[in-house]
Amino acid sequence: KPEGDFQYVYNPSNGKYSVNNNMIRQLMGSRVLAEMATEDPSLKSLHKQNLDHIFREWYREDGDLGYITYKNKSKLGAIGMALRTLVYSPYFDQYQSQAKKLLNTIYSLQEEDGGLDPWYDAPNYDYDKDYLLTFYSGEAILSLVEYYEKTGDKEVLEKAILSQDHYIQKY
């Protein structure tokens, strides 16, 4: 869209776009666009427009922590997907501070045994933590591995392995 985000759902039966949205799915599109812009420089301006939108509209900071927020909640999966987007971005160097803060937030949600909390900012309704973590844990762990591959920071790999081992045992 001209604003820099993606259309969430198109309904071909009535030719209309949905007004609904989902941050994780938005950021999945952003992650793909980041990789494509790295491979095809003609896409860099679209990718930059998308990054500008993400970091203007959905990204927030709390000290050394960075997170994605939408409708007064912040999902671990969205934080992981935002980090994955930056890792694959040709603009990674310009966003290193935000990447580090997203990484710090994932660390803050990691328990001593490697388990993760699904929310930085939890909703005020009941939810199934284990169900959410069947998705969010993988998105977060993959973001740690990709960040490690990008930076070579062995501490990040150790944190990823700790969570990976926890969820392999659990699932």
N, C-alpha and C positions, 0 to 999 in steps of 0.2 A: 504494500500500500504506500501511498505518498508519504505517510508519517514514518515509515521505516519498519513497521511490523508486518506480519503476514496475515492474510485472511485465514481465519480459523477453520471455517466450514463453508462450503458452497453447496447449495441444494439445487441440482440441475432440474428437478421437476418444476420448481417455480422461478428459477433463475435468480435467486436471492442468496446473499451471504448472511450467515448467522452473526448475531451480535455477541454470542458467547465467546469465551476465550479460555485457554489453558496454558499456563506459563511453561510447563515442562514441554508440551508439544510445540509451542512457539520457539523455545530454545533448541529443540531438536532441529527445526528448520534453520535456525541461526547457525548451529554447529555445522550442518551440511553446507550452508552458504559460505562459512568461514573457510572450510577446506577447499571448496570450489574456487574461491577468490584467491587462495594461495596458488592454485594450479593455473588459473586463468585471470590474468591481471585486469581484463575488461570488466570483471565482476567486483573489483575492489571498491568502487564507489557505492554500489548497492550494499555491499557488506558493511562499509563504514556507516552508511545511513542507518542500517539495522543496528549496529553497535551503539550509535548515538541514541537511538530510540530506547534500547534496552537500558542503557546507563542513565538516561534522563528520566524515564518513566517508571522503571521497576527496581532499579538497584538502589540500595540504601547502605549506609555505614553506621556502625555503632562502635566507635573507637577503632580497634585493630580488626574488627569483624566487618565483613561485607555480605550482603544477602539480597535475594530477589524477593520482592513482596508484591502480592496481588490480593485484593479483597481482604486486607488485614490479616494475612497469614503468609508464612514463608516456609516453603517445602524444601527439605533436604535435596530432593530430586532436582528442583529448579536451581538450587545453588550449585549442585554438581554439573548440571547441563550448562550453566553460565560459565563455569570454569573450563569445561570442555570446549566451549565456543572460543574462549580467549586463547587456549592452548593451540588451537588450529588456526587462529587468526594471523594474517600477515601483519596485523597491528599489535601483536603480542607485546612488543617492547614498550609501546605507548600505554598499555594497560597492565603492566606488571604489578603496580600497586594494588589495583582492584583484584587481580588474580590472587595475589598473596592474601588479601583480606577474605576472599571467598574460601581459600584454602584454610585459613585460620578458623573460619566458621565451621567448616567440616570437622576440623580437629576438636572444636568446642562441643560438637555433637557426638563425638566418639567416646564411648565408655571404656573403662580400663580393660575389659575383656575383648574389645574390638567391636562390640555392638554399637549401633547408631540410634540416635533419636530422630524420628521422621520430621520434626519441625524445629525451626529456629524460633518462629513465632506461631504457636499452635492456635488452631481455631477454638471457638468457645462451644463446640459441639462434640459429642462422642464420636470416636473413630477407632478403627481396628489397627493398632500399631503394627502388629505382625503382618497384616495384609499390605499396608503401605510400604513396609520395609522389603517386601518381596521385589518391589520395583526400585524404590529410592536407594536402597543399599547398593545395588549394582551400579546405578548411575553415579553415586558418590565414589565408590571404589574405582570405577573406570576413570573418573576424573583425576583421582590421585595417581593412578598408573600413568595416564597420559601427561600429567604435569611432571612426574618424575622423568619420563622419556624426554620431555622438552628441556628440563633444567638440570637433570642429573642429580637432584637433591635426594640423597639416600634416606634421609629421615622420612620423606614423603612415601617412598617405597615401603619402608618398614611399617608405617601407619596403614598403608593399603593392604599389606600382607596380614597384619593383625586383624583387620576387618574381614578380609577374604577368608582367613582361617575360621573365624567365628561363624560366618554365614555358610561356609561349606559344611561345618559341623552341624549347624542348625537345620539346614535344608537338605 
